[in-house]
Amino acid sequence: MTLSNIYSIQLFVALTCLLAQLWVKNKHTTHILFAVFCGSVAMGVIQKLSADSLGAYQYLVGLGACATCNCYWLFVRSYFRGNNAISIQHIALAIGIAVLVMMSKGYLFVTELWHIESSSFSFAKYALTEITILLSSAIIVLSIWEAFRGFNQSSKTQQKQRVFYLCAIISAVFISKVAKGYFVDTPYIKEAIIACITIFMLLVTQILMFWRFKSSSSHNPKKSINTTQVSAFKPKLNETQMETRSLVMQTEESQDIELKDTIQQLLIDQKLYLQANLKVGDLAKQLDLPEYKVSRLFKEGLGARNFNQYINQLRVEHAKQLLSECDKSHWPVLVIGLESGFASVGPFTRAFKQFTGFTPNQYRQQFSGINKAQVA
């Protein structure tokens, strides 16, 4: 099989995966990011296939291949972390890498189109290439780390997804590094292996997408009633519909009560609230439930303004206990805050004052004064 045939297969797989994401009606961020990644891979393949016919203009086509590893990293974050996984700084880093790739392609376009000696800008080319390679390598490491992060707090299904992904990407990285070093004198074999690895990762990622969102839809209680059948017999079965609706509401209420007990057991009995940087998405993943449902329960079932308020209240109660213990009177406030689940002393002090009206030091002094009075 020739290298062009392998590239054609890679292009077909990338476009098929792209269309599969566009076909989804209720798109998530992961669908969009994976579609962008597939499109970028496709543009890179088109550049290679059209290199002989387009000449220098192939690099203009290659500008579209600027969202490969950086976009895949954003996809992995969204896949394993759920909602609110991507912030401005993550997007800025991905865009920065894309700009570097586009600058490299633009440099090659200019030098080849106007036959400029590359030695004139050798240092700039070298620096640009090295920075791009360094950032791309760091992005790949971060993509692997995302699957390790929060592994123990994930559900069994999510742990299987993480193991499947880790085996795939670690194998892909290892084989590509070996191929680049071993087949340095045979670029045809090296490029063929890298193309096959890309095809493999596209298929693995598509499997992960089916796995995640197929399992999510199977847990969706909204499809428990056949709405087509109900609407067909609507004139004759009004009472039956009311009974069915009442039964569904009672079932949802009982599920909410069970979920409330499960959440309180995780947070209070197992002291999950002491975990630093705990987010509602982490708890939702551990329960294998949508994040919105867990957030709603904190407002409606647990009487909290939001998830953070409920967690901070538990942490402040824990800190009050530590501050009142005599054997811990030598502990700095920072240590008390860290032991209570806060990431730093600033958020700890603000939350403590919000719930008690005192700073941690004021509370400790007040409590020590009460103890001295009782001893006297």
C-alpha positions in Angstrom: 0.0 0.0 0.0 1.4 3.4 -1.0 1.7 6.3 1.3 -0.9 8.3 -0.6 -3.4 5.4 -0.1 -2.8 5.5 3.6 -3.3 9.3 3.6 -6.6 8.8 1.7 -7.8 6.4 4.4 -6.8 8.9 7.1 -8.7 11.6 5.3 -11.8 9.4 5.0 -11.7 8.5 8.7 -11.2 12.1 9.7 -14.1 13.3 7.6 -16.4 10.5 8.7 -15.7 11.3 12.4 -16.3 15.0 11.6 -19.7 14.2 10.0 -20.6 11.9 13.0 -20.2 14.9 15.3 -22.3 17.2 13.1 -25.0 14.5 12.9 -25.6 14.7 16.7 -28.6 16.8 17.5 -27.9 17.7 21.2 -24.2 18.7 20.8 -21.9 19.0 23.8 -18.6 20.9 23.9 -16.8 17.6 23.4 -18.6 17.1 20.1 -17.6 20.5 18.8 -14.0 20.2 19.9 -13.7 16.7 18.4 -15.2 18.0 15.1 -12.6 20.8 15.0 -9.8 18.3 15.7 -11.1 16.0 12.9 -11.3 19.0 10.5 -7.8 20.0 11.4 -6.4 16.5 10.8 -8.2 16.4 7.4 -6.6 19.8 6.4 -3.2 18.4 7.3 -3.8 15.3 5.1 -5.1 17.4 2.2 -1.8 19.5 2.4 0.2 16.3 2.1 -1.8 14.9 -0.8 -1.7 18.2 -2.7 1.9 19.0 -2.1 3.1 18.1 -5.6 0.3 20.0 -7.4 0.0 23.1 -5.3 3.7 23.8 -4.6 4.1 26.6 -2.1 0.4 27.0 -1.8 0.2 23.7 0.0 1.2 25.6 3.2 -1.8 27.8 2.9 -3.9 24.7 3.0 -1.8 23.5 6.0 -2.9 26.6 8.0 -6.1 24.7 8.7 -4.0 22.0 10.5 -3.3 24.3 13.4 -5.8 22.7 15.8 -4.5 19.2 16.3 -2.8 18.4 19.6 -4.0 21.7 21.2 -7.6 21.2 20.3 -7.4 17.5 21.3 -6.2 18.6 24.8 -9.3 20.8 25.1 -11.4 17.9 24.0 -9.8 15.6 26.7 -10.4 18.2 29.4 -14.1 18.5 28.4 -14.5 14.8 28.1 -13.1 13.9 31.5 -14.1 17.0 33.5 -17.5 17.7 32.1 -18.9 21.3 32.3 -16.8 24.3 33.1 -13.7 22.4 32.2 -12.3 25.0 29.8 -11.6 28.6 30.8 -10.1 31.6 29.1 -6.5 30.6 29.9 -6.9 27.2 28.4 -8.3 28.7 25.2 -5.5 31.3 25.1 -2.9 28.5 25.3 -4.5 26.5 22.5 -4.8 29.6 20.4 -1.1 30.5 21.1 0.0 27.1 19.8 -2.2 27.5 16.8 -0.6 30.8 16.0 2.9 29.3 16.2 1.9 26.5 13.8 0.4 29.1 11.4 3.6 31.2 11.6 5.7 28.1 10.7 3.4 27.4 7.7 3.5 31.0 6.7 7.3 31.1 6.9 7.5 28.0 4.6 5.1 29.5 2.2 7.0 32.8 1.9 10.4 31.2 1.5 9.3 28.7 -1.1 7.1 31.2 -3.1 9.7 33.9 -3.4 12.7 31.5 -3.2 14.2 33.2 -0.2 17.2 31.6 1.3 16.2 29.9 4.5 19.6 30.6 6.0 18.7 34.3 6.2 16.1 33.5 8.9 17.7 30.3 10.3 17.6 31.4 13.9 14.0 32.6 13.8 13.0 29.3 12.1 14.9 27.3 14.7 13.4 29.2 17.6 9.9 28.9 16.2 10.2 25.2 15.6 11.6 24.4 19.0 9.0 26.5 20.9 6.2 24.8 18.9 7.6 21.3 19.6 8.1 22.1 23.3 4.5 23.4 23.7 3.1 20.5 21.7 4.9 18.0 23.8 3.7 19.7 27.0 0.1 19.6 25.6 0.4 15.9 24.9 1.6 15.3 28.5 -1.4 17.3 29.8 -3.7 15.2 27.7 -2.4 12.1 29.3 -2.6 13.6 32.8 -6.3 14.5 32.4 -7.1 10.8 32.5 -5.1 10.2 35.7 -6.6 13.2 37.4 -9.6 12.3 39.6 -9.4 8.6 38.6 -10.3 7.3 42.1 -13.3 9.6 42.3 -14.7 8.5 39.0 -17.5 5.9 38.6 -16.6 2.4 37.4 -17.7 3.1 33.9 -15.6 6.3 33.7 -12.6 4.5 35.1 -12.9 1.9 32.3 -13.1 4.8 29.8 -10.0 6.4 31.3 -8.0 3.1 31.2 -9.1 2.5 27.6 -8.0 6.1 26.6 -4.7 5.8 28.5 -3.7 2.5 26.9 -4.5 4.0 23.5 -2.7 7.3 23.8 0.4 6.0 25.7 0.8 3.3 23.0 0.4 5.9 20.3 3.0 8.3 21.7 5.4 5.5 22.4 5.2 4.0 18.9 5.4 7.4 17.2 8.6 8.3 19.2 10.2 4.9 18.3 9.2 5.3 14.6 10.7 8.8 14.4 14.0 7.6 15.9 14.3 4.2 14.2 13.1 5.0 10.7 14.9 8.4 10.4 16.5 7.2 7.2 13.3 5.8 5.7 10.8 8.7 5.9 8.2 6.8 3.9 7.8 4.2 6.6 7.9 6.8 9.4 5.2 8.9 7.8 3.1 5.7 7.1 3.3 4.7 10.8 2.4 8.2 12.0 -0.6 8.3 9.7 -1.7 4.8 10.9 -1.4 6.1 14.5 -3.5 9.1 13.7 -6.2 6.8 12.2 -6.0 4.7 15.3 -6.5 7.7 17.7 -9.4 9.0 15.6 -11.2 5.7 15.9 -10.4 5.4 19.6 -11.8 8.8 20.3 -14.9 8.1 18.3 -15.4 4.9 20.3 -15.1 7.0 23.5 -17.7 9.4 22.3 -20.2 6.6 21.6 -19.4 5.0 24.9 -19.8 8.2 27.0 -23.0 9.6 25.4 -24.7 6.3 24.8 -24.3 5.5 28.5 -25.5 9.0 29.4 -28.7 8.6 27.3 -29.4 5.2 28.8 -29.5 6.8 32.3 -31.9 9.6 31.1 -35.2 9.1 32.9 -37.0 11.4 30.5 -37.5 8.6 28.0 -39.2 6.3 30.5 -42.7 7.2 29.0 -43.5 6.5 25.4 -44.8 10.0 24.5 -46.0 8.9 21.0 -48.3 6.2 22.5 -49.6 8.6 25.1 -50.5 11.3 22.6 -52.1 8.8 20.3 -54.6 7.7 23.1 -54.9 11.2 24.7 -58.7 11.6 24.2 -59.5 8.2 25.9 -56.8 7.9 28.6 -56.8 11.2 30.4 -57.1 9.6 33.9 -54.5 7.0 33.0 -52.1 9.8 31.9 -52.7 11.6 35.2 -52.0 8.4 37.2 -48.8 7.7 35.1 -47.6 11.3 35.5 -48.2 11.1 39.3 -46.3 7.8 39.4 -43.4 9.3 37.5 -43.3 12.3 39.9 -43.3 10.1 42.9 -40.5 8.0 41.4 -38.5 11.1 40.8 -39.1 12.3 44.3 -37.9 9.0 45.8 -34.9 9.1 43.5 -34.0 12.6 44.7 -34.3 11.5 48.4 -32.0 8.5 47.7 -29.6 10.8 45.9 -29.7 13.3 48.7 -28.8 10.6 51.2 -26.0 9.4 48.9 -24.5 12.9 48.6 -24.6 13.5 52.3 -23.0 10.1 52.9 -20.2 11.0 50.5 -19.6 14.5 51.7 -20.2 14.1 55.4 -19.6 10.4 56.4 -16.7 10.0 54.0 -15.6 13.6 54.5 -15.3 14.3 50.8 -15.7 18.0 51.5 -12.1 18.0 52.9 -10.8 17.4 49.3 -9.2 20.6 48.1 -10.7 22.2 44.9 -13.7 19.9 45.0 -16.2 20.9 42.3 -19.8 19.9 41.6 -18.5 18.2 38.4 -16.3 15.9 40.5 -19.2 14.8 42.6 -21.4 14.4 39.5 -18.8 12.1 37.9 -18.5 10.0 41.0 -22.3 9.6 41.1 -22.4 9.1 37.3 -25.1 11.7 37.0 -25.5 15.0 35.0 -24.0 18.0 36.7 -27.2 20.0 36.4 -29.1 17.4 38.4 -26.6 17.4 41.3 -26.5 21.2 41.3 -30.3 21.4 41.4 -30.5 19.0 44.4 -28.2 21.3 46.5 -30.6 24.2 45.9 -33.9 22.3 46.2 -33.1 19.4 48.5 -30.3 20.6 50.7 -31.4 24.2 51.1 -28.1 25.7 50.0 -27.7 28.7 47.7 -25.2 26.6 45.6 -22.7 23.8 45.8 -19.8 26.0 47.0 -21.9 27.4 49.9 -22.8 24.0 51.2 -19.2 22.7 51.0 -17.7 25.9 52.6 -20.2 25.6 55.5 -19.1 22.0 56.2 -15.5 23.1 56.0 -16.0 26.0 58.4 -17.7 23.7 60.9 -14.6 21.4 60.6 -12.3 24.4 61.1 -14.2 25.5 64.1 -13.6 22.2 65.7 -9.9 22.3 65.0 -9.6 25.8 66.3 -11.3 24.8 69.6 -9.0 21.9 70.3 -6.3 22.7 72.8 -3.7 20.3 71.3 -4.0 22.2 68.0 -3.6 25.7 69.4 -0.1 25.9 68.0 -1.3 25.2 64.4 -1.2 28.3 62.1 -4.4 29.4 60.6 -3.1 28.4 57.2 -2.7 24.8 58.4 -6.2 24.8 59.8 -7.5 26.1 56.5 -5.7 23.4 54.5 -6.8 20.7 56.8 -10.4 21.9 56.4 -10.2 21.6 52.6 -9.5 25.2 51.6 -6.8 25.8 49.0 -5.3 28.9 50.6 -5.7 31.2 53.6 -7.6 33.9 51.8 -10.7 31.9 50.8 -10.6 30.2 54.2 -10.7 33.5 56.1 -13.5 35.0 53.9 -15.7 31.9 54.2 -15.1 31.6 57.9 -16.1 35.2 58.5 -19.1 34.8 56.3 -20.5 32.0 58.4 -19.3 33.0 61.9 -18.8 36.7 61.8 -15.2 36.3 63.1 -11.9 35.6 61.5 -10.2 32.3 62.4 -7.8 34.1 64.8 -10.6 36.0 66.5 -12.6 32.8 66.9 -9.6 31.0 68.4 -8.9 33.9 70.8 -12.5 34.0 71.9 -12.7 30.3 72.4 -9.4 30.2 74.3 -10.8 33.0 76.6 -13.9 31.0 77.3 -11.7 28.0 78.3 -9.5 30.1 80.6 -12.6 31.4 82.3 -14.0 27.9 82.8 -10.7 26.8 84.3 -10.6 29.7 86.7 
